Structure formats: C-alpha cells, structure tokens
Amino acid sequence: MDMTGVGSAEGLAAWVARGEEMAAAEDRERARMREMRFDTIAVHGIYSAEAALANQGSIIEPAYLSPAQHFADSDHLEAALGYLMPAWGYTRIANPTLHYLGETLALLEAYGTGTTASAVVTGSGMAAVDMAVTPFLTDDGTGRRPSVVVGARCYGGTFQLFRERFARERGVDVRWVREPLDTAEWARLTDGTTRLLYGEMPSNPTLSVLDIPAVAGIAHDAGVPLVVDATVATPALMRPLGLGADVVVHSVSKSIAASGLAIAGAVVARHGIVSRHGPDDLREDFAAHVKLLPMRDHGPALSPFNALMALTDLRTLRGRMDAWSRSAMRVARFLEAHPAVERVHYPGLPSDPGHQVAARTMWLADGADGEGEPANRFGHLMAFTVRGGQPAARRVLDGLRLVRRATDLGRVKSIATIPSISTHQQQGEEGRAIADVPPNLIRLSVGAEHPADVEADLAEALARV
Ligand SMILES: *Cc1c(COP(=O)(O)O)cnc(C)c1O
C-alpha cells in the first residue's frame, strides 16, 4: 500500500502553496532586475533586500557551506524532494549560494536580448561543457549513431572531451569544422543524425571567430541547438542568446572569476531551445532540466565557497572587461608592429580575418559611456606566432619577467603560455593540426597591469628571438 502523503495531504498542499508564493516573489524580483542596467544586475542579481533580511541582514550573499537543508516537517521534506516547491535540499543538486550565482549569470546573459534564460552552475568549465552536451546524446531508439558538429578551434580540454570521451569511448560521430568562420562547412556537416552544433566565440587559443547568427540558422533549420562557449567574451562583451544561440557555456574560472580564487562553470540556456531530440522539459528550460536531472546523477557540483568567490568578481565584470579589452587592443597593436612577430590573432585588429564578424557581434553591454553609446570590445585574450619556430617561442616565454608563465587566462594578472606544449599538448600533433595550433604560438591574456609595463616586458622578451 502506498503510504505517501497519508494523513498529510493538507500539509503537503500547504507547502506547495508556500512554494508558489516563494517562486512568485523571486519572479517579481527577476522582473524588477530585468529593468535594471548590466552593472546593477551584476552587483545584486536577485539577492533582494528581503532576501538579505532573511539572511540576518547580510548585505553580501552568504556562502551556505552546509551540504543539506533542515526541513520543518515531513511534508516540507516530501514537497522539497519531489521538486514541488523551491528548496535546495542537498548541495549536489542546489544550494542558495549557487542559486544566486546562477540567477545573476542568467540575467546577464539574457540582458538586452529579449529572451529569458536560466542557468545552472557547475564544478568547472569542463563540467559545464559536458553537462551542455551529454543531455543531447541520449539513445533515441533508432540505433543510428548520433553526430555532433564542432568547431575544431577550441580549448584543449573540450577537444579531448569530444574526441576521447564522446567519439572514441562512446562512438559519437564528431565532425570537426576546421575553419569555424566558414559557415558553409557547418551546413555541409549537419544532417539528420546531428544532435547539436558546438563552437567557441572567440576561441581559445587562436581567437577564431564564429558567426553565431549564421550558424544558429543552420542549427535551427536542422532542428538542433547551437551551443556556444563564450568564456573568452563573457556576457559583458557578447550575449550569444540574443544572436540566436540556444545554450551558452562558461568556464566561470576565467574572466568572470578573474581574481583566480576558484574553478567554476556555468550552463545558461534560453527558455524554449530548439531540439528535435529529447523530452519536452529539456526544450522548455534546459538549464533546469540539467540541474534537476543529469547534474543530480552525474554530480559535478560547484562548491558554495567557490560560488561566492565567483559572485564577488562577477559584480565588477563590465568595467573590467572594458578596461582590459582596451589594454589588450593596445598590446595587440604593439605586437602586430613588432618585427619578431609573424602574426597576431586578435579579433579587434582590422587585419584579423574574424574582425568583421566580431565587430558585428561583440558589443560592450551599455556601451562605452554606460548610457548605450555603442562600443565594440574584443576581450583580453590574444595569441601570436613568433619568427624562428618553437625554439624562439620558448625563448620569448622564458624571457618574460612580469607576465606569468601558466596554463591560465582571464586573470587580473597577465599570463602567457605556449599552447602546443601546455593546454593543447595532450591532443597530439594530429589533433593540433585539426585545431590549427602551431608550435610557435604564444597565447597571451592581458591583465589589469598598466599596458605600458606589459608591452615593456614583451619587448624585452621578444628581443631574445
Ligand atoms: C578553461 C576553459 C574551459 C574549461 O574550464 P575549466 O574551468 O578549466 O574546467 C572551457 N572552455 C574554454 C574556452 C576555456 O578557456
């Protein structure tokens, strides 16, 4: 005999009704914040004055380190665990601090796009990539091998996830688009077996550009979603959901949490994504689907402490991305004019093959003056090749004294690496050929130092070529 709810049907209903009130209050706060500017959203998210009072008045969102929530009674427990009311229950599934981070990111990604979005935060950027892709690769009962179409110029970890985990281990047909700017190639590789299109904009490490509106059109014609990794741009410089993308992925570890105190990731999706594959709830609210089902079972949860670190930096995202993009533009021009440099990859340079598409799609939120004066900003990551092959690139890297040598980017401190021997080492020579990562490429993330000091450090190092 099913005893569920016996003697407590009224109690359960009362909790469900209470949950509806809680959800409505958050909806009102979301609607109120949608009217605010980017910086205001970044600072407050949906942590309202009422929410602060409910947290002993703490003006900053508290880090709820407790793994679990205490419930008032068994009806409350049942309603919460049945996903019948807002609750957090257990930190692997949800947690107040993670909630505030996710809500803020969702509002920022939807900013000015006319779309509504929700988000789920993850333990790392790679967990976010995995959680954004895996739900589309489920068995459809036809026995046909699923395919995905992926921009080959991508982060090394993402390349390995697709090639090793999905293609080699699980038999997914991974089709690489070697030149992501070539829209016709995306169309050529997409067919009836395709579950999704995936690309980075701009890409790590070669700052390749993706024409999101064009590729989203191809995806939607095929009835599948476009997933965009926008880690390098951040929502301060580009809002892919407004350009037609269905799902946005972030390594929150990078520019969003630029102080470098936490690893974190996020999946942000607009409501009503295009996907002929998968259940209705996946289409209606993909991020909620991921949070309540695959995340619950796979378990790549974010630590609440790391969520607080990320939130702390997120508040100042727009101003930082503006200032650091301007520094990076200056450094890119300096490198382009340097005789030891072969080529600079930076979409802000008019000479860059992706410049025109980037200039159409990368806009600083609220403009240069914060009042909507349109301004292109191209981020603080770039890459350049030096004359003399890898030995010369190593001499340059070894000659840096201010810029740090590390496999990291998006930091307050300037950082450089040689991708072929670091981030893109494990994919091997053949993989690097597909992804176009030459041995003499140096990736440079420009930080918050004065750009003249970064240039002086680069000049000294380049003198060793
Ligand atoms: C770093 C990075 C990732 C992976 O993020 P982690 O937080 O390191 O797991 C994914 N995509 C891009 C573009 C990245 O730069």
PDBQT file of the ligand as one rigid body, heavy atoms in Angstrom, charges set to zero:
ROOT
HETATM    1  C1  LIG A 501      39.343  26.959 -19.450  1.00  0.00    +0.000 C 
HETATM    2  C2  LIG A 501      38.327  26.757 -20.460  1.00  0.00    +0.000 A 
HETATM    3  C3  LIG A 501      37.390  25.715 -20.344  1.00  0.00    +0.000 A 
HETATM    4  C4  LIG A 501      37.427  24.742 -19.196  1.00  0.00    +0.000 C 
HETATM    5  O1  LIG A 501      37.156  25.400 -17.993  1.00  0.00    +0.000 OA
HETATM    6  P1  LIG A 501      37.669  24.888 -16.550  1.00  0.00    +0.000 P 
HETATM    7  O2  LIG A 501      37.014  25.838 -15.622  1.00  0.00    +0.000 OA
HETATM    8  O3  LIG A 501      39.168  24.984 -16.569  1.00  0.00    +0.000 OA
HETATM    9  O4  LIG A 501      37.213  23.483 -16.396  1.00  0.00    +0.000 OA
HETATM   10  C5  LIG A 501      36.421  25.600 -21.328  1.00  0.00    +0.000 A 
HETATM   11  N1  LIG A 501      36.372  26.447 -22.369  1.00  0.00    +0.000 NA
HETATM   12  C6  LIG A 501      37.260  27.444 -22.527  1.00  0.00    +0.000 A 
HETATM   13  C7  LIG A 501      37.156  28.346 -23.698  1.00  0.00    +0.000 C 
HETATM   14  C8  LIG A 501      38.272  27.635 -21.575  1.00  0.00    +0.000 A 
HETATM   15  O5  LIG A 501      39.147  28.624 -21.734  1.00  0.00    +0.000 OA
ENDROOT
TORSDOF 0
